[in-house]
Structures are given as C-alpha cells and as structure tokens.
Amino acid sequence: MFLVDLRLSPEYMVTDIIKDGCRAYEWLLTRTDASNILCLGISSGGGAVVRTLQLALASAEERRGYYITDKKLPMPAGAVLCSPFVDYTEKGLEGMRENCQYDLIVSQSILEWAFPNGHCLGGDDEQRVWLSPLYQSMEGLCPLFVSTSTHEACWNEDSKLAELGKKAGVEVHLQNKPYQCHVYQIMAAFTPEAVEAEAEIVAWMKEKFV
C-alpha cells in the first residue's frame, strides 16, 4: 500500500493537492508497472485521483507544473472513488444544497463556510473549472468504481461524472446506496450499508488484478 500525504485545505489550495497527486503517481510508476496500481480516493481525494489521471493523459502544455515528464503516462488498473468531490465551481457547491439537509457530514453549516471560501481554495472561476474533473475529458481513463448515495451532498456531481465517463467509453460502475451520508463507505464498523459497500469495492478491486 502506498499512501499519498496530500496537502490539505484550507492551508493549501486545490492546485497544491492535485500537484501532490500527480507527483506521487509519477514516482510510483518508477517503482512498478501501471497494471499493478489501483487508486482510491475519498471525497476531495477522489476528485484529486480523477484530475491526476486526466492530467496523466493531457498535453505537455496542460500538464506543465503538475508532472515532470512531458510524455503521457499509462493508466492504472482502476480507480475507486468514494463520494468524490469533482466540481469546485459555484455550480458544484450549489448542487450540494439539494441534499445537505439529509447529509450528516456535508451539512448546511459546511456549505455556509464553503461558499465564501471557494475562491480561496480553487482560485478564480476559470481556474476552478480547469481544476474540476467534471469539466475535463474523460476519454482514455482507466475503469472507475464510483461509490455514492442519492441522499448525499455529492450525488449530483458523482452521478454526472459516471454518466460522462460512460459516454466517453470508460468502464464505470456506479454504486448507489440510498439514505447514506457523504463518505459513508468508511463507516463499516457502524453501518451494514457501509459493510456492503466495502465488500463490493474490494471484490471489484480484486477483479482488476486477475
């Protein structure tokens, strides 16, 4: 297991987090073949995983400052995204309002903090679009396992990400456990739904190594 020590918000910006993901993936490829790698990201970490992989396939100009090499990098065997946060724009934050009344994690108080601080974390509107995986090319990405819930704050963007991935020809498995909060997947010690989600995720990951 290789755990990336990503810089976190609000001390750092989203650009820093994604740079850490890119450099970590690039380094890992010097130690093992891409077919031996499975990525997993939770919440904003899920967004960082997707953007890291998108930039791995991007042009030399677009990836400058994120990857050292100018060459496109191979995709891992797959990527698991647990409640990924993939839209850093005002529209994305607005989409979270729909379920914040149900979500125990991304509640109304969290959104009240996030809206006025969006530009501090992601930059201006144009930069936040560029950073958001939801608005970038999905073509050529590895198989994705998107785990989410129709009642969690990120449902709108997560379901849209899965839809866009499938349209781009990416193998996407959308796991939906209704009536669950954001990042419920890490609560396997407390809820049967999390236990089920974890089992399905592990089974999918094992399939990718066969």
Protein Blocks (a to p, Z undefined) as FASTA:
>chain_A
ZZddddddfkbcfklmmmmmmmmmmmmmmmbcfklpccddehjlmmmmmmmmmmmmmcfk
lmgokamblbdcdddfbdcdehiafbfbfklmmmmmmmmmmmmklgmklmmmmmmmmmmm
nopfklmmmmmmklmcfehiacddddddfkbfklmmmmmmmmmmmmnopacdddddehia
ehklmmmmmbmklmmmmmmmmmmmmmmmZZ
